[in-house]
Every structure is written in C-alpha cells, then in structure tokens.
Amino acid sequence: MEHKGFTLWFTGLSGAGKSTLAEHVVKKLRDKQMKVEVLDGDVIRTNLSKGLGFSKEDRDTNIYRIGWVCEVLSRNNVVAVAAAISPYREVRNNVRKKTDNFVEVFVEVPIEEAINRDVKGLYKKALAGEIKNFTGISDPYEPPENPEVVCNTAEETVEESAQKILDYLAQADLLPA
C-alpha cells in the first residue's frame, strides 16, 4: 500500500533529544513498511553542507538545503525526517511553505537540562566563550509558534514523546491504515 509522503521536522536546542526521538519514531514508521529517510543535522553538515560555518547566513543555507531535500522526498511519497536545531523561525516557516504535509515537532527542553545532557561538551565551551554563535547561549533559538507537536523531553519519556507524534500523524491521516 503506497503511503503519502510527508516531512517530519524536529527542531530544538542542542541536546534536546531530536535525534534520539527521531530514531524512535523512524523505527515505528519503518515497522509500518513506510519508506523513510533521515536527515540528521550533524550528518548533513559533513556531506551536503560541508564547508558551511555557523554564521546566520550559513545556518540558513544549511536549513534551506535540508528543506529542499525533504520537499523532494515528500513529493515522491517518502517520509523525510529532519533533525536539525534550525534555530530561526522565519527559515523554518519558509521551508514549511514549500513543503506539502509539513509536520513540525518542537523538542522542548529547559536550557539547564540541555547543558546537563551535553555529551559533546559544546555548552561548556560556549559558556566559556570558546564557541561563538552557539544556539541558546550566544545566538538565539526561536521556538516555533504553532508546531503540530510539542514534546518536552525533560518531562516525557522517549516512548511518550514518540507516541504523541505517532498519534498526531494518525489523526492527520499520514499513516497507512
């Protein structure tokens, strides 16, 4: 049974749990025999966006590239799953406008919790001034105003958050019967 393509866009601070949550949802979608491609921010930066820095212009370019790939995949009945900080609301909204069946998932976490989870030591470096333009510290993160789903990973388990997303997708008629 052919399914409708859509884009599942995870946005949130570094350490919010975007990739972890995306992996969990992707497994459930693949269990339903859906065609799914994952575009993880870190992986995209080493391939599609190699050479881009972290200026606002480079971040915007990176997100537009991810958005374009999602739009192409969605249009071809593939589920595109993007897990990228994507800090700027206007850029996310522009990607939304170009993409049919765009589902924005705000992976919300208090900054203190993101700092506590910081496995790469990036927040520590940013707080020490060693990393410039770090989202949430020296560069803004603009939360979505009307995301389809909000998951608070400090208060919900991965399973609870994933279920919220799957429930939304079922209600939006994006999952196979």
Long-range contacts (C-beta under 8 A, 24 or more apart in sequence): 1-33, 1-176, 1-177, 2-77, 3-32, 3-34, 3-35, 3-77, 3-79, 3-174, 3-175, 3-176, 4-77, 4-101, 4-173, 4-174, 5-73, 5-74, 5-75, 5-76, 5-77, 5-78, 5-79, 5-80, 5-100, 5-101, 6-74, 6-79, 6-80, 6-100, 6-101, 6-102, 6-103, 6-169, 6-174, 7-70, 7-71, 7-73, 7-74, 7-79, 7-80, 7-81, 7-82, 7-99, 7-101, 7-102, 7-103, 8-79, 8-80, 8-81, 8-82, 8-103, 8-105, 8-165, 8-169, 9-70, 9-82, 9-86, 9-92, 9-95, 9-96, 9-102, 9-103, 9-104, 9-105, 10-81, 10-82, 10-83, 10-84, 10-105, 10-107, 11-84, 11-85, 11-86, 11-87, 11-92, 11-104, 11-105, 11-106, 11-107, 11-144, 11-147, 12-85, 12-106, 12-107, 12-108, 12-109, 12-141, 13-85, 13-109, 13-111, 13-114, 13-135, 13-136, 13-141, 14-85, 14-114, 14-118, 14-122, 14-123, 14-134, 14-135, 14-136, 15-109, 15-113, 15-114, 15-115, 15-117, 15-118, 15-119, 15-123, 16-107, 16-108, 16-109, 16-114, 16-153, 17-107, 17-109, 17-117, 17-151, 17-153, 17-158, 17-161, 18-83, 18-84, 18-85, 18-107, 19-83, 20-158, 21-83, 21-105, 21-107, 21-151, 21-153, 21-158, 21-161, 21-162, 21-165, 22-81, 22-83, 24-158, 24-159, 24-161, 24-162, 25-81, 25-162, 25-165, 25-166, 26-81, 28-162, 28-166, 29-79, 29-175, 32-175, 32-176, 33-176, 34-79, 34-175, 34-176, 35-77, 35-78, 35-79, 36-78, 36-79, 36-81, 37-73, 37-78, 37-79, 37-80, 37-81, 38-81, 38-83, 39-66, 39-69, 39-70, 39-80, 39-81, 39-82, 39-83, 39-84, 40-83, 40-84, 41-66, 41-82, 41-83, 41-84, 41-85, 41-86, 44-84, 54-132, 54-133, 54-134, 54-139, 55-133, 56-88, 56-133, 56-139, 59-87, 59-88, 59-91, 60-88, 60-91, 63-88, 63-91, 63-92, 63-95, 64-91, 64-94, 64-95, 66-95, 67-91, 67-94, 67-95, 67-98, 67-99, 68-98, 70-95, 70-99, 71-95, 71-98, 71-99, 71-100, 74-99, 74-100, 74-101, 74-102, 75-100, 85-135, 85-141, 87-135, 87-139, 87-140, 87-141, 87-142, 88-140, 88-142, 89-142, 89-143, 89-144, 89-145, 92-144, 101-172, 101-174, 103-148, 103-149, 103-165, 103-168, 103-169, 103-172, 103-174, 104-144, 104-146, 104-147, 104-148, 104-149, 105-147, 105-148, 105-149, 105-150, 105-151, 105-165, 106-143, 106-144, 106-147, 106-149, 106-150, 106-151, 107-151, 107-153, 107-161, 108-143, 108-150, 108-151, 108-152, 108-153, 108-154, 109-152, 109-153, 109-154, 110-154, 111-136, 113-153, 113-154, 148-172
